[in-house]
């Protein structure tokens, strides 16, 4: 494998997240992949909500080019946190 092929293997992604009172999250990010490896390139926007042991997250993909199969993709996930301990002060 030559060095140009090795460089094409590199994918770049980064993001930022802000939590408000451990209940609401706002997120944004970017993903880049070389054209020879699939060419996925998109921005993401997302929100998340947490309440006690439950949570839900939504994200929206915004591709960098028109007529992309990822256009207007909405992703969501549900969360149930088995490990979260209840605060003893909340029980009194």
N, CA, C and O atoms as a CHARMM CRD file, in Angstrom:
* protein
*
  368
    1    1 UNK  N      0.83600  -1.16900   0.00000 PROA 1      0.00000
    2    1 UNK  CA     0.00000   0.00000   0.00000 PROA 1      0.00000
    3    1 UNK  C      0.88800   1.24300   0.00000 PROA 1      0.00000
    4    1 UNK  O      1.82100   1.34700   0.79700 PROA 1      0.00000
    5    2 UNK  N      0.59500   2.17400  -0.89100 PROA 2      0.00000
    6    2 UNK  CA     1.40800   3.39000  -0.91400 PROA 2      0.00000
    7    2 UNK  C      0.83600   4.42300   0.05900 PROA 2      0.00000
    8    2 UNK  O     -0.24100   4.23700   0.62500 PROA 2      0.00000
    9    3 UNK  N      1.57700   5.50800   0.23800 PROA 3      0.00000
   10    3 UNK  CA     1.18000   6.51000   1.23700 PROA 3      0.00000
   11    3 UNK  C     -0.11300   7.22700   0.85200 PROA 3      0.00000
   12    3 UNK  O     -0.85800   7.63300   1.74400 PROA 3      0.00000
   13    4 UNK  N     -0.41100   7.39800  -0.43200 PROA 4      0.00000
   14    4 UNK  CA    -1.65600   8.06100  -0.81600 PROA 4      0.00000
   15    4 UNK  C     -2.86200   7.19600  -0.45300 PROA 4      0.00000
   16    4 UNK  O     -3.91400   7.71900  -0.08600 PROA 4      0.00000
   17    5 UNK  N     -2.71300   5.87300  -0.55300 PROA 5      0.00000
   18    5 UNK  CA    -3.79500   4.98100  -0.14700 PROA 5      0.00000
   19    5 UNK  C     -3.98700   5.03200   1.36700 PROA 5      0.00000
   20    5 UNK  O     -5.11400   4.99600   1.86000 PROA 5      0.00000
   21    6 UNK  N     -2.89100   5.11500   2.08900 PROA 6      0.00000
   22    6 UNK  CA    -2.96800   5.23900   3.54800 PROA 6      0.00000
   23    6 UNK  C     -3.68600   6.53000   3.94000 PROA 6      0.00000
   24    6 UNK  O     -4.49200   6.52800   4.87000 PROA 6      0.00000
   25    7 UNK  N     -3.40900   7.61300   3.25400 PROA 7      0.00000
   26    7 UNK  CA    -4.05700   8.89300   3.55300 PROA 7      0.00000
   27    7 UNK  C     -5.55600   8.83500   3.25800 PROA 7      0.00000
   28    7 UNK  O     -6.35000   9.47200   3.95000 PROA 7      0.00000
   29    8 UNK  N     -5.94400   8.07400   2.23500 PROA 8      0.00000
   30    8 UNK  CA    -7.36200   7.95300   1.89100 PROA 8      0.00000
   31    8 UNK  C     -8.13100   7.19600   2.97200 PROA 8      0.00000
   32    8 UNK  O     -9.35300   7.31100   3.05400 PROA 8      0.00000
   33    9 UNK  N     -7.43500   6.43100   3.79300 PROA 9      0.00000
   34    9 UNK  CA    -8.07500   5.68600   4.87800 PROA 9      0.00000
   35    9 UNK  C     -8.50900   6.59300   6.03100 PROA 9      0.00000
   36    9 UNK  O     -9.32600   6.19300   6.86100 PROA 9      0.00000
   37   10 UNK  N     -7.97600   7.79000   6.08400 PROA 10     0.00000
   38   10 UNK  CA    -8.26200   8.69500   7.19900 PROA 10     0.00000
   39   10 UNK  C     -9.65400   9.29600   7.04400 PROA 10     0.00000
   40   10 UNK  O     -9.99500   9.85000   6.00000 PROA 10     0.00000
   41   11 UNK  N    -10.44500   9.17500   8.09800 PROA 11     0.00000
   42   11 UNK  CA   -11.74500   9.83300   8.17700 PROA 11     0.00000
   43   11 UNK  C    -11.63400  10.90000   9.24900 PROA 11     0.00000
   44   11 UNK  O    -10.96300  10.70300  10.26200 PROA 11     0.00000
   45   12 UNK  N    -12.28400  12.01900   9.03100 PROA 12     0.00000
   46   12 UNK  CA   -12.23700  13.12200   9.98600 PROA 12     0.00000
   47   12 UNK  C    -13.64800  13.37100  10.49500 PROA 12     0.00000
   48   12 UNK  O    -14.58900  13.50100   9.71200 PROA 12     0.00000
   49   13 UNK  N    -13.78200  13.43500  11.79500 PROA 13     0.00000
   50   13 UNK  CA   -15.06800  13.80700  12.37900 PROA 13     0.00000
   51   13 UNK  C    -14.81300  14.56000  13.67300 PROA 13     0.00000
   52   13 UNK  O    -13.85500  14.28500  14.39500 PROA 13     0.00000
   53   14 UNK  N    -15.67300  15.49700  13.94400 PROA 14     0.00000
   54   14 UNK  CA   -15.57700  16.25600  15.18600 PROA 14     0.00000
   55   14 UNK  C    -16.94900  16.78700  15.54400 PROA 14     0.00000
   56   14 UNK  O    -17.83800  16.86700  14.69600 PROA 14     0.00000
   57   15 UNK  N    -17.11100  17.14200  16.78300 PROA 15     0.00000
   58   15 UNK  CA   -18.39900  17.64000  17.22400 PROA 15     0.00000
   59   15 UNK  C    -18.29000  18.40600  18.52200 PROA 15     0.00000
   60   15 UNK  O    -17.24100  18.44300  19.16500 PROA 15     0.00000
   61   16 UNK  N    -19.39600  19.01500  18.88700 PROA 16     0.00000
   62   16 UNK  CA   -19.49600  19.76600  20.12800 PROA 16     0.00000
   63   16 UNK  C    -20.85700  19.47400  20.75700 PROA 16     0.00000
   64   16 UNK  O    -21.84300  19.21600  20.06800 PROA 16     0.00000
   65   17 UNK  N    -20.87500  19.52300  22.07700 PROA 17     0.00000
   66   17 UNK  CA   -22.09600  19.21500  22.81000 PROA 17     0.00000
   67   17 UNK  C    -22.21800  20.17600  23.98000 PROA 17     0.00000
   68   17 UNK  O    -21.22700  20.47500  24.64700 PROA 17     0.00000
   69   18 UNK  N    -23.41200  20.65700  24.23100 PROA 18     0.00000
   70   18 UNK  CA   -23.67900  21.53200  25.36800 PROA 18     0.00000
   71   18 UNK  C    -24.85300  20.95500  26.15800 PROA 18     0.00000
   72   18 UNK  O    -25.90900  20.67400  25.59300 PROA 18     0.00000
   73   19 UNK  N    -24.66300  20.78300  27.46100 PROA 19     0.00000
   74   19 UNK  CA   -25.72400  20.28600  28.33900 PROA 19     0.00000
   75   19 UNK  C    -26.26200  21.43400  29.18200 PROA 19     0.00000
   76   19 UNK  O    -25.49500  22.25400  29.68600 PROA 19     0.00000
   77   20 UNK  N    -27.56600  21.49200  29.33100 PROA 20     0.00000
   78   20 UNK  CA   -28.22300  22.46700  30.20200 PROA 20     0.00000
   79   20 UNK  C    -28.89300  21.70700  31.34700 PROA 20     0.00000
   80   20 UNK  O    -29.83600  20.94600  31.13100 PROA 20     0.00000
   81   21 UNK  N    -28.39800  21.92100  32.55400 PROA 21     0.00000
   82   21 UNK  CA   -28.94500  21.31500  33.77800 PROA 21     0.00000
   83   21 UNK  C    -29.09400  19.79400  33.69400 PROA 21     0.00000
   84   21 UNK  O    -30.01200  19.23400  34.29300 PROA 21     0.00000
   85   22 UNK  N    -28.23500  19.14100  32.98300 PROA 22     0.00000
   86   22 UNK  CA   -28.23700  17.68300  32.82600 PROA 22     0.00000
   87   22 UNK  C    -29.57500  17.13000  32.33400 PROA 22     0.00000
   88   22 UNK  O    -29.86800  15.95000  32.52700 PROA 22     0.00000
   89   23 UNK  N    -30.38100  17.97500  31.70300 PROA 23     0.00000
   90   23 UNK  CA   -31.68000  17.56100  31.17200 PROA 23     0.00000
   91   23 UNK  C    -31.75000  17.67600  29.65400 PROA 23     0.00000
   92   23 UNK  O    -32.37200  16.84100  28.99900 PROA 23     0.00000
   93   24 UNK  N    -31.12100  18.69600  29.09500 PROA 24     0.00000
   94   24 UNK  CA   -31.23500  18.99400  27.68100 PROA 24     0.00000
   95   24 UNK  C    -29.84800  19.13100  27.06700 PROA 24     0.00000
   96   24 UNK  O    -28.98200  19.79000  27.64300 PROA 24     0.00000
   97   25 UNK  N    -29.62700  18.52500  25.91700 PROA 25     0.00000
   98   25 UNK  CA   -28.34000  18.62700  25.22000 PROA 25     0.00000
   99   25 UNK  C    -28.57000  19.16100  23.81200 PROA 25     0.00000
  100   25 UNK  O    -29.55100  18.81000  23.15600 PROA 25     0.00000
  101   26 UNK  N    -27.66000  20.00900  23.35800 PROA 26     0.00000
  102   26 UNK  CA   -27.63400  20.47800  21.97200 PROA 26     0.00000
  103   26 UNK  C    -26.28700  20.05500  21.39600 PROA 26     0.00000
  104   26 UNK  O    -25.24900  20.21800  22.03800 PROA 26     0.00000
  105   27 UNK  N    -26.31200  19.51000  20.17900 PROA 27     0.00000
  106   27 UNK  CA   -25.09100  18.97500  19.58000 PROA 27     0.00000
  107   27 UNK  C    -24.96300  19.40300  18.12200 PROA 27     0.00000
  108   27 UNK  O    -25.95000  19.66600  17.43500 PROA 27     0.00000
  109   28 UNK  N    -23.71500  19.46300  17.67900 PROA 28     0.00000
  110   28 UNK  CA   -23.42800  19.69700  16.27300 PROA 28     0.00000
  111   28 UNK  C    -22.13000  18.97300  15.92900 PROA 28     0.00000
  112   28 UNK  O    -21.30300  18.72600  16.80700 PROA 28     0.00000
  113   29 UNK  N    -21.95200  18.63400  14.65500 PROA 29     0.00000
  114   29 UNK  CA   -20.74200  17.92700  14.26400 PROA 29     0.00000
  115   29 UNK  C    -20.55000  17.90100  12.75900 PROA 29     0.00000
  116   29 UNK  O    -21.38500  18.38600  11.99500 PROA 29     0.00000
  117   30 UNK  N    -19.42100  17.31700  12.35100 PROA 30     0.00000
  118   30 UNK  CA   -19.07700  17.19500  10.93800 PROA 30     0.00000
  119   30 UNK  C    -18.36200  15.87100  10.72200 PROA 30     0.00000
  120   30 UNK  O    -17.58600  15.44000  11.57400 PROA 30     0.00000
  121   31 UNK  N    -18.61700  15.21900   9.58500 PROA 31     0.00000
  122   31 UNK  CA   -17.97000  13.95800   9.22400 PROA 31     0.00000
  123   31 UNK  C    -17.45100  14.08000   7.79600 PROA 31     0.00000
  124   31 UNK  O    -18.16100  14.55500   6.90900 PROA 31     0.00000
  125   32 UNK  N    -16.19600  13.64500   7.57400 PROA 32     0.00000
  126   32 UNK  CA   -15.58900  13.66900   6.23900 PROA 32     0.00000
  127   32 UNK  C    -14.94200  12.31700   5.96200 PROA 32     0.00000
  128   32 UNK  O    -14.23900  11.76200   6.80600 PROA 32     0.00000
  129   33 UNK  N    -15.19500  11.79900   4.76300 PROA 33     0.00000
  130   33 UNK  CA   -14.59300  10.55500   4.29700 PROA 33     0.00000
  131   33 UNK  C    -14.13700  10.77200   2.85700 PROA 33     0.00000
  132   33 UNK  O    -14.83100  11.43300   2.08500 PROA 33     0.00000
  133   34 UNK  N    -12.97100  10.22000   2.48300 PROA 34     0.00000
  134   34 UNK  CA   -12.43100  10.38200   1.12200 PROA 34     0.00000
  135   34 UNK  C    -13.39600   9.79600   0.09000 PROA 34     0.00000
  136   34 UNK  O    -14.09400   8.81800   0.35900 PROA 34     0.00000
  137   35 UNK  N    -13.42400  10.40600  -1.08600 PROA 35     0.00000
  138   35 UNK  CA   -14.29600   9.93600  -2.16700 PROA 35     0.00000
  139   35 UNK  C    -14.04100   8.46800  -2.50400 PROA 35     0.00000
  140   35 UNK  O    -14.98000   7.72500  -2.78700 PROA 35     0.00000
  141   36 UNK  N    -12.77800   8.04800  -2.47500 PROA 36     0.00000
  142   36 UNK  CA   -12.43800   6.66600  -2.82500 PROA 36     0.00000
  143   36 UNK  C    -12.89300   5.65800  -1.76600 PROA 36     0.00000
  144   36 UNK  O    -12.88800   4.45400  -2.02300 PROA 36     0.00000
  145   37 UNK  N    -13.27700   6.12500  -0.60200 PROA 37     0.00000
  146   37 UNK  CA   -13.70900   5.24100   0.49000 PROA 37     0.00000
  147   37 UNK  C    -15.19300   5.36200   0.79700 PROA 37     0.00000
  148   37 UNK  O    -15.66100   4.82100   1.79900 PROA 37     0.00000
  149   38 UNK  N    -15.92900   6.05100  -0.03500 PROA 38     0.00000
  150   38 UNK  CA   -17.37700   6.18500   0.15900 PROA 38     0.00000
  151   38 UNK  C    -17.87500   7.60100  -0.00700 PROA 38     0.00000
  152   38 UNK  O    -19.01800   7.81300  -0.41100 PROA 38     0.00000
  153   39 UNK  N    -17.03200   8.57600   0.30000 PROA 39     0.00000
  154   39 UNK  CA   -17.36700   9.97500   0.05600 PROA 39     0.00000
  155   39 UNK  C    -18.45000  10.55200   0.94600 PROA 39     0.00000
  156   39 UNK  O    -19.08800  11.53400   0.56500 PROA 39     0.00000
  157   40 UNK  N    -18.67900   9.97900   2.11500 PROA 40     0.00000
  158   40 UNK  CA   -19.68400  10.56300   3.00700 PROA 40     0.00000
  159   40 UNK  C    -19.13200  11.85000   3.60800 PROA 40     0.00000
  160   40 UNK  O    -18.05700  11.86100   4.20700 PROA 40     0.00000
  161   41 UNK  N    -19.87500  12.91700   3.43800 PROA 41     0.00000
  162   41 UNK  CA   -19.49600  14.21900   3.98900 PROA 41     0.00000
  163   41 UNK  C    -20.77200  14.92700   4.40100 PROA 41     0.00000
  164   41 UNK  O    -21.62000  15.23600   3.56400 PROA 41     0.00000
  165   42 UNK  N    -20.90500  15.18600   5.70300 PROA 42     0.00000
  166   42 UNK  CA   -22.13100  15.81100   6.17000 PROA 42     0.00000
  167   42 UNK  C    -21.92800  16.50900   7.51200 PROA 42     0.00000
  168   42 UNK  O    -21.00200  16.20700   8.26400 PROA 42     0.00000
  169   43 UNK  N    -22.82200  17.44600   7.78000 PROA 43     0.00000
  170   43 UNK  CA   -22.92800  18.11000   9.06900 PROA 43     0.00000
  171   43 UNK  C    -24.06300  17.43900   9.83500 PROA 43     0.00000
  172   43 UNK  O    -24.96500  16.86500   9.22400 PROA 43     0.00000
  173   44 UNK  N    -24.02800  17.50300  11.14900 PROA 44     0.00000
  174   44 UNK  CA   -25.12400  16.97800  11.95500 PROA 44     0.00000
  175   44 UNK  C    -25.55600  18.02800  12.97400 PROA 44     0.00000
  176   44 UNK  O    -24.74900  18.80900  13.47800 PROA 44     0.00000
  177   45 UNK  N    -26.83000  18.01700  13.25300 PROA 45     0.00000
  178   45 UNK  CA   -27.41600  18.81300  14.33100 PROA 45     0.00000
  179   45 UNK  C    -28.21700  17.84800  15.18900 PROA 45     0.00000
  180   45 UNK  O    -28.84600  16.93100  14.66300 PROA 45     0.00000
  181   46 UNK  N    -28.20500  18.04100  16.49700 PROA 46     0.00000
  182   46 UNK  CA   -28.94800  17.11600  17.33500 PROA 46     0.00000
  183   46 UNK  C    -29.35400  17.70900  18.65800 PROA 46     0.00000
  184   46 UNK  O    -28.81300  18.71600  19.11600 PROA 46     0.00000
  185   47 UNK  N    -30.32700  17.05100  19.25900 PROA 47     0.00000
  186   47 UNK  CA   -30.78500  17.40100  20.59700 PROA 47     0.00000
  187   47 UNK  C    -30.97300  16.11500  21.39200 PROA 47     0.00000
  188   47 UNK  O    -31.20500  15.04700  20.82600 PROA 47     0.00000
  189   48 UNK  N    -30.87100  16.23600  22.69200 PROA 48     0.00000
  190   48 UNK  CA   -31.09800  15.10200  23.57500 PROA 48     0.00000
  191   48 UNK  C    -31.80600  15.55100  24.82400 PROA 48     0.00000
  192   48 UNK  O    -31.63200  16.68100  25.28200 PROA 48     0.00000
  193   49 UNK  N    -32.60800  14.65900  25.37600 PROA 49     0.00000
  194   49 UNK  CA   -33.33500  14.93100  26.60700 PROA 49     0.00000
  195   49 UNK  C    -33.09400  13.78000  27.56900 PROA 49     0.00000
  196   49 UNK  O    -33.08300  12.62200  27.15300 PROA 49     0.00000
  197   50 UNK  N    -32.90000  14.07700  28.84300 PROA 50     0.00000
  198   50 UNK  CA   -32.73200  13.06000  29.87100 PROA 50     0.00000
  199   50 UNK  C    -33.66600  13.39300  31.02500 PROA 50     0.00000
  200   50 UNK  O    -33.80000  14.55000  31.42500 PROA 50     0.00000
  201   51 UNK  N    -34.30300  12.36900  31.54500 PROA 51     0.00000
  202   51 UNK  CA   -35.12400  12.52900  32.73900 PROA 51     0.00000
  203   51 UNK  C    -34.99700  11.25400  33.56000 PROA 51     0.00000
  204   51 UNK  O    -35.41600  10.17900  33.12900 PROA 51     0.00000
  205   52 UNK  N    -34.41800  11.38600  34.73900 PROA 52     0.00000
  206   52 UNK  CA   -34.13900  10.26600  35.62000 PROA 52     0.00000
  207   52 UNK  C    -33.35700   9.19600  34.85000 PROA 52     0.00000
  208   52 UNK  O    -32.22300   9.45500  34.44800 PROA 52     0.00000
  209   53 UNK  N    -33.91600   8.01800  34.63500 PROA 53     0.00000
  210   53 UNK  CA   -33.18900   6.92800  33.96300 PROA 53     0.00000
  211   53 UNK  C    -33.47900   6.85600  32.46800 PROA 53     0.00000
  212   53 UNK  O    -32.93200   5.98800  31.78700 PROA 53     0.00000
  213   54 UNK  N    -34.30500   7.72500  31.94500 PROA 54     0.00000
  214   54 UNK  CA   -34.72300   7.65400  30.54700 PROA 54     0.00000
  215   54 UNK  C    -34.14000   8.79600  29.73300 PROA 54     0.00000
  216   54 UNK  O    -33.86200   9.87300  30.26100 PROA 54     0.00000
  217   55 UNK  N    -33.95800   8.55000  28.44600 PROA 55     0.00000
  218   55 UNK  CA   -33.47600   9.59100  27.55600 PROA 55     0.00000
  219   55 UNK  C    -33.85700   9.31600  26.12100 PROA 55     0.00000
  220   55 UNK  O    -34.17400   8.18500  25.75300 PROA 55     0.00000
  221   56 UNK  N    -33.82300  10.34800  25.32200 PROA 56     0.00000
  222   56 UNK  CA   -34.07100  10.23200  23.88500 PROA 56     0.00000
  223   56 UNK  C    -33.16200  11.23300  23.17800 PROA 56     0.00000
  224   56 UNK  O    -32.98500  12.35900  23.64100 PROA 56     0.00000
  225   57 UNK  N    -32.59600  10.81700  22.06900 PROA 57     0.00000
  226   57 UNK  CA   -31.70300  11.65800  21.27000 PROA 57     0.00000
  227   57 UNK  C    -32.18700  11.68800  19.82200 PROA 57     0.00000
  228   57 UNK  O    -32.63500  10.67500  19.28300 PROA 57     0.00000
  229   58 UNK  N    -32.09000  12.85800  19.20500 PROA 58     0.00000
  230   58 UNK  CA   -32.42300  13.03800  17.79800 PROA 58     0.00000
  231   58 UNK  C    -31.24900  13.70700  17.10100 PROA 58     0.00000
  232   58 UNK  O    -30.57800  14.56100  17.68100 PROA 58     0.00000
  233   59 UNK  N    -31.00400  13.31500  15.85400 PROA 59     0.00000
  234   59 UNK  CA   -30.00900  14.02700  15.04800 PROA 59     0.00000
  235   59 UNK  C    -30.51300  14.14100  13.61400 PROA 59     0.00000
  236   59 UNK  O    -31.30800  13.32500  13.14800 PROA 59     0.00000
  237   60 UNK  N    -30.03900  15.15800  12.94000 PROA 60     0.00000
  238   60 UNK  CA   -30.43500  15.45900  11.56600 PROA 60     0.00000
  239   60 UNK  C    -29.17100  15.62400  10.74300 PROA 60     0.00000
  240   60 UNK  O    -28.30000  16.41600  11.10200 PROA 60     0.00000
  241   61 UNK  N    -29.05600  14.89200   9.64600 PROA 61     0.00000
  242   61 UNK  CA   -27.87200  14.95700   8.78800 PROA 61     0.00000
  243   61 UNK  C    -28.08900  15.93900   7.65100 PROA 61     0.00000
  244   61 UNK  O    -29.14100  15.94800   7.01300 PROA 61     0.00000
  245   62 UNK  N    -27.08500  16.76200   7.40700 PROA 62     0.00000
  246   62 UNK  CA   -27.11800  17.75200   6.32800 PROA 62     0.00000
  247   62 UNK  C    -25.91500  17.48600   5.43000 PROA 62     0.00000
  248   62 UNK  O    -24.80400  17.89300   5.77000 PROA 62     0.00000
  249   63 UNK  N    -26.10300  16.80900   4.28200 PROA 63     0.00000
  250   63 UNK  CA   -24.96500  16.50700   3.40600 PROA 63     0.00000
  251   63 UNK  C    -24.40400  17.77400   2.76500 PROA 63     0.00000
  252   63 UNK  O    -25.10500  18.77500   2.61700 PROA 63     0.00000
  253   64 UNK  N    -23.12500  17.71100   2.38800 PROA 64     0.00000
  254   64 UNK  CA   -22.46400  18.87400   1.80100 PROA 64     0.00000
  255   64 UNK  C    -22.73500  19.01500   0.31200 PROA 64     0.00000
  256   64 UNK  O    -22.35400  20.02300  -0.28400 PROA 64     0.00000
  257   65 UNK  N    -23.38500  18.02800  -0.30800 PROA 65     0.00000
  258   65 UNK  CA   -23.70100  18.12600  -1.73600 PROA 65     0.00000
  259   65 UNK  C    -25.17100  17.80500  -1.97100 PROA 65     0.00000
  260   65 UNK  O    -25.79500  17.10400  -1.17400 PROA 65     0.00000
  261   66 UNK  N    -25.71200  18.31300  -3.05000 PROA 66     0.00000
  262   66 UNK  CA   -27.10500  18.08100  -3.40100 PROA 66     0.00000
  263   66 UNK  C    -27.30100  16.64700  -3.88800 PROA 66     0.00000
  264   66 UNK  O    -26.34800  16.00000  -4.32000 PROA 66     0.00000
  265   67 UNK  N    -28.52200  16.15700  -3.81900 PROA 67     0.00000
  266   67 UNK  CA   -28.89600  14.82000  -4.29500 PROA 67     0.00000
  267   67 UNK  C    -28.09800  13.71100  -3.62800 PROA 67     0.00000
  268   67 UNK  O    -27.77300  12.70800  -4.26300 PROA 67     0.00000
  269   68 UNK  N    -27.78700  13.88500  -2.37700 PROA 68     0.00000
  270   68 UNK  CA   -27.06600  12.88100  -1.60700 PROA 68     0.00000
  271   68 UNK  C    -28.07400  11.95600  -0.93200 PROA 68     0.00000
  272   68 UNK  O    -29.08200  12.43400  -0.41300 PROA 68     0.00000
  273   69 UNK  N    -27.82700  10.63300  -0.92400 PROA 69     0.00000
  274   69 UNK  CA   -28.77800   9.72500  -0.27400 PROA 69     0.00000
  275   69 UNK  C    -28.94300   9.96600   1.22600 PROA 69     0.00000
  276   69 UNK  O    -29.92900   9.52000   1.81300 PROA 69     0.00000
  277   70 UNK  N    -28.00600  10.65600   1.84900 PROA 70     0.00000
  278   70 UNK  CA   -28.11700  10.96900   3.27600 PROA 70     0.00000
  279   70 UNK  C    -28.97100  12.20400   3.54700 PROA 70     0.00000
  280   70 UNK  O    -29.23200  12.53200   4.70400 PROA 70     0.00000
  281   71 UNK  N    -29.40400  12.88900   2.49800 PROA 71     0.00000
  282   71 UNK  CA   -30.16600  14.12900   2.67400 PROA 71     0.00000
  283   71 UNK  C    -31.41600  13.88200   3.51000 PROA 71     0.00000
  284   71 UNK  O    -32.13100  12.89800   3.31900 PROA 71     0.00000
  285   72 UNK  N    -31.65500  14.77800   4.41900 PROA 72     0.00000
  286   72 UNK  CA   -32.83800  14.77500   5.26800 PROA 72     0.00000
  287   72 UNK  C    -32.97700  13.50400   6.09400 PROA 72     0.00000
  288   72 UNK  O    -34.09100  13.05500   6.36300 PROA 72     0.00000
  289   73 UNK  N    -31.85400  12.92300   6.49700 PROA 73     0.00000
  290   73 UNK  CA   -31.87100  11.74700   7.35400 PROA 73     0.00000
  291   73 UNK  C    -32.04600  12.16900   8.80000 PROA 73     0.00000
  292   73 UNK  O    -31.33100  13.03900   9.29600 PROA 73     0.00000
  293   74 UNK  N    -32.99900  11.54900   9.46900 PROA 74     0.00000
  294   74 UNK  CA   -33.22200  11.78600  10.88800 PROA 74     0.00000
  295   74 UNK  C    -32.90000  10.49000  11.61600 PROA 74     0.00000
  296   74 UNK  O    -33.38600   9.41900  11.24900 PROA 74     0.00000
  297   75 UNK  N    -32.08200  10.59900  12.64400 PROA 75     0.00000
  298   75 UNK  CA   -31.74300   9.44500  13.47100 PROA 75     0.00000
  299   75 UNK  C    -32.23900   9.70100  14.88700 PROA 75     0.00000
  300   75 UNK  O    -32.24400  10.83900  15.35600 PROA 75     0.00000
  301   76 UNK  N    -32.65600   8.63800  15.56200 PROA 76     0.00000
  302   76 UNK  CA   -33.02100   8.80200  16.95700 PROA 76     0.00000
  303   76 UNK  C    -32.62300   7.56100  17.74000 PROA 76     0.00000
  304   76 UNK  O    -32.49600   6.46800  17.18800 PROA 76     0.00000
  305   77 UNK  N    -32.43200   7.75400  19.02100 PROA 77     0.00000
  306   77 UNK  CA   -32.12200   6.63700  19.90800 PROA 77     0.00000
  307   77 UNK  C    -32.85300   6.83100  21.22800 PROA 77     0.00000
  308   77 UNK  O    -33.09900   7.95600  21.66400 PROA 77     0.00000
  309   78 UNK  N    -33.19100   5.71900  21.84900 PROA 78     0.00000
  310   78 UNK  CA   -33.82100   5.71900  23.16300 PROA 78     0.00000
  311   78 UNK  C    -32.81900   5.18600  24.16700 PROA 78     0.00000
  312   78 UNK  O    -32.01700   4.30800  23.85000 PROA 78     0.00000
  313   79 UNK  N    -32.86400   5.71600  25.37200 PROA 79     0.00000
  314   79 UNK  CA   -31.90000   5.35600  26.39600 PROA 79     0.00000
  315   79 UNK  C    -32.62000   4.96700  27.67800 PROA 79     0.00000
  316   79 UNK  O    -33.55400   5.63800  28.11700 PROA 79     0.00000
  317   80 UNK  N    -32.16800   3.87500  28.26400 PROA 80     0.00000
  318   80 UNK  CA   -32.58100   3.50300  29.61200 PROA 80     0.00000
  319   80 UNK  C    -31.31700   3.19600  30.37100 PROA 80     0.00000
  320   80 UNK  O    -30.62800   2.22700  30.05200 PROA 80     0.00000
  321   81 UNK  N    -30.99100   3.99900  31.37400 PROA 81     0.00000
  322   81 UNK  CA   -29.74200   3.88400  32.11300 PROA 81     0.00000
  323   81 UNK  C    -29.94100   2.99000  33.33900 PROA 81     0.00000
  324   81 UNK  O    -30.49800   3.42900  34.34600 PROA 81     0.00000
  325   82 UNK  N    -29.48600   1.74200  33.25300 PROA 82     0.00000
  326   82 UNK  CA   -29.62600   0.79800  34.36000 PROA 82     0.00000
  327   82 UNK  C    -28.72400   1.14000  35.53100 PROA 82     0.00000
  328   82 UNK  O    -29.04400   0.78800  36.66700 PROA 82     0.00000
  329   83 UNK  N    -27.61100   1.81400  35.29300 PROA 83     0.00000
  330   83 UNK  CA   -26.60800   2.06900  36.32700 PROA 83     0.00000
  331   83 UNK  C    -26.85400   3.32300  37.15700 PROA 83     0.00000
  332   83 UNK  O    -26.23100   3.49100  38.20500 PROA 83     0.00000
  333   84 UNK  N    -27.72200   4.18500  36.72600 PROA 84     0.00000
  334   84 UNK  CA   -27.89300   5.45500  37.42700 PROA 84     0.00000
  335   84 UNK  C    -28.50600   5.22600  38.80500 PROA 84     0.00000
  336   84 UNK  O    -29.59000   4.65900  38.93500 PROA 84     0.00000
  337   85 UNK  N    -27.78100   5.68300  39.83400 PROA 85     0.00000
  338   85 UNK  CA   -28.26900   5.55500  41.20100 PROA 85     0.00000
  339   85 UNK  C    -29.22800   6.69400  41.50300 PROA 85     0.00000
  340   85 UNK  O    -29.02400   7.83200  41.08000 PROA 85     0.00000
  341   86 UNK  N    -30.26400   6.36600  42.23600 PROA 86     0.00000
  342   86 UNK  CA   -31.19700   7.40700  42.64100 PROA 86     0.00000
  343   86 UNK  C    -30.58500   8.20700  43.76700 PROA 86     0.00000
  344   86 UNK  O    -29.93200   7.65600  44.65300 PROA 86     0.00000
  345   87 UNK  N    -30.79700   9.50100  43.72800 PROA 87     0.00000
  346   87 UNK  CA   -30.28100  10.39300  44.75600 PROA 87     0.00000
  347   87 UNK  C    -31.10300  10.18800  46.04000 PROA 87     0.00000
  348   87 UNK  O    -32.32900  10.29500  46.01400 PROA 87     0.00000
  349   88 UNK  N    -30.42700   9.89300  47.16000 PROA 88     0.00000
  350   88 UNK  CA   -31.12600   9.62800  48.40800 PROA 88     0.00000
  351   88 UNK  C    -31.91400  10.84400  48.89400 PROA 88     0.00000
  352   88 UNK  O    -32.93300  10.68800  49.56800 PROA 88     0.00000
  353   89 UNK  N    -31.45800  12.04500  48.56300 PROA 89     0.00000
  354   89 UNK  CA   -32.17700  13.25800  48.95900 PROA 89     0.00000
  355   89 UNK  C    -33.51100  13.34600  48.25000 PROA 89     0.00000
  356   89 UNK  O    -34.46800  13.88500  48.80600 PROA 89     0.00000
  357   90 UNK  N    -33.60200  12.81900  47.00900 PROA 90     0.00000
  358   90 UNK  CA   -34.85300  12.85000  46.26200 PROA 90     0.00000
  359   90 UNK  C    -35.89700  11.92800  46.87200 PROA 90     0.00000
  360   90 UNK  O    -37.09300  12.12800  46.66200 PROA 90     0.00000
  361   91 UNK  N    -35.46400  10.91800  47.62600 PROA 91     0.00000
  362   91 UNK  CA   -36.38600   9.94300  48.19800 PROA 91     0.00000
  363   91 UNK  C    -37.02300  10.44600  49.49800 PROA 91     0.00000
  364   91 UNK  O    -38.03900   9.89900  49.92800 PROA 91     0.00000
  365   92 UNK  N    -36.45700  11.46100  50.12300 PROA 92     0.00000
  366   92 UNK  CA   -36.98600  11.98100  51.38300 PROA 92     0.00000
  367   92 UNK  C    -38.03800  13.01900  51.16900 PROA 92     0.00000
  368   92 UNK  O    -38.58300  13.55400  52.13500 PROA 92     0.00000
